[in-house]
């Protein structure tokens, strides 16, 4: 059962990595278009800023989940590196549980945010509502919750081949 869960997490991990990368790439492409239109053509476009914000929110929350699973997030290990093995395990579990609490908090309140803003139009980008533009928050935090549960059940995943894909240390 755990192997099936890990395979599912591998697929979600690769999807999230691609989604975050595409969102970052799109944001990097859209911002210069807005700058060019405003300062060179002297005709500001209304859509580059909301598209860039949507891309930024998407790559931030999906990228954070990817970084958590890969173990490439910021960590201060000065104290935990000096602990005996049992206390290291306990502190890692405590850290995972705190991350789980924070991710569940973000998930819950971002769902409320999306629900409250679901009907509010975005004037500059009429294809989406404000609630739809914030969907990456609950989706990214739900993905983080799944990765945290995987880490609690199966341990760190940074050693797995799919996680090391593209890693220069692999």
N, C-alpha and C positions, 0 to 999 in steps of 0.2 A: 504494500500500500504506500509506504514511504517513497519507494522508487517511482511510482506513478505520479505522486505529488511533486517530486523533484523534476520529473520530465515536464510536467505542466509548468512548473516554475521556470524551467529552462526556456520553454517557448515564450512565456510571458516576459522573461528577461530579455530575450532577443528582440521581441516586438517592442518593448519599452525602450531599448537601446536605439533601435532604428527610429522610433517615433521621436525621441529626444533629439537625435542627430538631425533628422529632417526638419524638425521645428527650429532648431538652431540655425541650420542652413537657410531656411526660408526667411527667418528674421534678419539674418545678415544680408540677404538679397533685397528685402523689402525696404529696409531703412534707407539705403542709398537712393532708392527710387523716390522716396518721399523728400529727401534732401535735394536731389536733382530738380524735382518738379517745383519745389518751393523757392530755391535760391538761384537756379539757373534759368528755368522756364518762367519764373515769377507767377506760378499758378499752383497753389497748394492743393494736393489731393487729400480727400477725406479718409481714405481707407488704409494707408500704410501704418498709421499709429495703432488703431485697434488690432490689425493683423499682427503687428510686431508684439503687442502686449499679449495677445492670445498665444503666440509662439513662445514668448518668454515664460508664461505661466506653465505651458505644456512641457517645455524642456526642463524647467526647474523641478516640477513635481515628479515627472517620470525619471528624470536624470538622478534625482535624489534617491529614488527607489533602486535604480540600477547601481548607484554608488554604494548604497547600503549592502546590497547582496554581494557585490564584488569586494567589499571590505576596503574600499578606496576612499571612504569618507574621512573627515578630520577626526583624529583621535589623540587624546593626550594619555599616553601610557606610562608616564614617568613613575607613577605610584604602582600601577598594576603589574608592571614588569618585575617589580621587586617582591611581589607577594609569593607565598608558597602556592603550589599547584591547586589545592582545594579552594583557597581564597580567590585565586584567579578565576576559577570556574564560577564561584558564587558572584563575583563582581561582574563577570560577563553576563550571567543570567539576570542580575539586577539591572544592568545596562539595557539588555533586551526588553525587560519588562517595562522600564521607563520609556523606551522608544515605542513600545506597543501602546502605552497609555497616551503618549503624545500623538501618535498616528491616529488612534481611535478618536481623540479629541478633535483633531483637524478634520477627520472624515465626517464626524457627526455635524460639526458646525459649518463645514463647507456644504454639506447637503442642505442644511437650513438656508444658507446663503443662496444657493442655486434655486431652491424652491421660492424664496422670497423675490428673487430677481428674474424668475422665469419669463414673465410676461413683459418685462421692461425692455423696450427697444433700445438699440444702440444707434444713435442718430447718424454717426459717421459710417456705420456698417449695417445696413438694414437687413442683411441676410440672416443674422443671428440676434438672439436676445441676450441681455446681460447675463442671465442665468446660464445660458448655454456656453458663454465664453468662460465661465468659471468651472465648467465640468472637469477640467484637468485636476482641480484640487481634490475632490472626493475620489476620482479614479486613481490618481497618483498615490494618495494616502492609503487607499484600499490595497493597492499593489504593494506598498511598503508593509502593510499589516501582513499580507501573505508571505512576503520574504522574511519578516521577523518570525512568524510562526515556523517557517521552514528552518530558520537558524536555531530556534529553541528546540525543535524536534530532532534535527539532523546535524547540528553544529554549523560552523562557518562554511560558506560555499565558495570561498575565494580559490580553493584548490581545484575545483571542477573545470574540466576542459572548456565547457561552453562559457564559463565566466572569464577564463584566461584568454579567450579569443581576442586577438589584437593587442594583448599585453606584451610589452617589450621584454618582460622578465620570463615569459613562458618559453 
